Amino acid sequence: MKHHLMVGTWTPPGAIFTFEFDDESLSLNMIKRTEINQDEPISWMTFDHAKKNIYGAAMKKWSSFSVKSPTEIVHEASHPMTHEPEASSPSTNTRAIFVLAAHQPPYAVYGNPFYNHAGHGNVFSVTPSGALSTNIQNYPYSPKTGIHGMVFDPTETYLYSADLRANKIWTHRKGVDGQLSLVGCVDAPDPGDHPRWVALNGAYLYVLMEAGNRLAVYVIDEQTKCPVFTQITYPLIPPGIPNAKTMYRSDVCTLSHSKKYLYATSRANAHNITGYIAAFALGPAGNIERQICLNPTPTSGGHSNAVSPCDWSDEWVALTDDQEGWLEIYRWKDEFLGRVAHCDVKEPGFGMNAIWYD
């Protein structure tokens, strides 16, 4: 069977790349380069609940595209960051970094700016067809904030945000109109952790620490709905490496389709050193039972090393790299991770995260 994936870029010129992966012949080919606004490269993209729209974190903009087929992707809207005038200024380093689409009505879209002037999240309503419509809320974090990843609980009542720059994890409650209200925030266990990414399974919140290069396990308090640190962590780089916080920075964590496994990646800060990908076995309640592996990735990972399991099975996992520019597919079988396909794309800034269309 043939499957399709889309990938964006870190730097201009903007483009969305469509790939076709054949799980029988194990071929992987880039079949379409969709040109988009040149100054709106998408460093993180996600589908809406129906996979009829792509939402992008696109430098100084939030963008949306109608997806009519794997090779017919049409730009529909771009909106600036309006929470602070400086955020959209070309003279500042503020950029849109992460976007999360609600899967329940009213299907709002949540965006995180990063670097300076990133103390608010941006919430957008969507049109009946799913295009970004109106900036309905700019909700505050803190002046020092730099959120890089968020996750909803299964009911989409509570939102958890990893604040890399302020070294915190935030909890917000979502209202029926899609807008957010603050519940609370907690500091990371170590001042040098810098939470970058979050994944949630049952009552367990997994927080990936970029500078700490570890995965911290939290449980969600039943009363407050805020995360509580369990004192349990797992390494995302081999133990004992000197100057680990300057040599490595961890990237993303995400669940497999069955939620029986959790993946997490780290990146090296030098191109002559590899990053790593870790896999964890999860129990029925969502707890980590054991760390299965900590495998080197082919390169440092550059800005990327983003792992993307497919969403219909545990068998196929995508990995992207922007040091050399490629997409790879791995097969997960018997708790071994085997590379089965590779496709080079020698385009500026390729490739950011991969999203599975079918």
Phi, psi and omega in degrees: 000145181259138180235157182235144179226153174238146182218144177249196185228156179279326186236162174296161000280147182294140176198150171246126183256130178254133181240153175239123179245125178259114185280001174261309179276346182061035174269150178220119184224145172277120187251348179201134170248108180268113179287134177235183179309126188300326183267017178233055175296144185259108180274341171213131179230157177209156174273160166282182186296334183256002185057035175256353179218146171250134173249139185231142167272107197235073179060257181264008186226161165251128187237158175219149185223138172279133180250103181270334176195172180303334183248005178236093183239121190239127178293133181238330183200149169221133182232137178284165171280122187245006184291331173218140180303326183291335185299322182269359182287136177294347181274353180252162181269005179300134176215151173293130188238330185211145180220138183229128181257129175293146179254007177231151180305143007271022174059040178293162180240134188242125183239147178241119167286167182215172186067226183279160178055046185238030185278005178227149167265153182248128180246133181238140166278168179233158176286170177305332179272352176105359178289149175302133186245290189225139174284095189274344181199140166242098187269140187277145165251261175213162181300333181269001189293147167212091181281137179239344180203147180220160175208141173272155167287169186301331180271356185057035175267324183238142181241133180245132186236135177265115185258097184294316187283322180267358175062046183223166168239126185254148175238128176234153175254135180266131177274174182295339179270003180090351181279159188247146173232145185287134172259313180174177175213154178229147177284150173295157184300325183238140180301338181259016183286306182060079180300130183243327188216156180220146172222146186232133178217110184065232179267006184257127175252125179257123184245118178272126181262116185296307182278327178289342180050048179211162176252120182258138182259127176238158169242148180274121178296129185296331183271308186274338185069012177265152180284143178238126183291132182271356186073010179256129176224159178228142183284143176249000168223159180301139180296152172087002179289127179289149178055040186300324184288341176261342181271333186224156170215122184284159196242278187226161170222146185201153182271152170285170182304315183282348186065021175272346183223153176231134176250149175212146182232158173228159180237148174268151180271358176234142185287349178263012178233143181275155165275191182219153172234129180247148174232142182232142173269133182249145177276174182301331180275353181103356181286150174285124177271323179192157171270122186277315185206164171216086189263141172296143172270165186299328181226188175295335185096343181062228174280351195250253191060036183275125181263135184223095175293147176291164189251021176232354183198165174271000193284324190243135183225130178261149177222135180242155182217138174243010170289311178252338179088085178201165171238136176233151174243134178244151174254128176259111182214131180054033179063030169242144181250112184241129178286128183240343183206149183213139176220121178277141174225103184269068178238148181304127174077001178284139004223142177275209187289149176262139175240136184271119181276316181205000000 
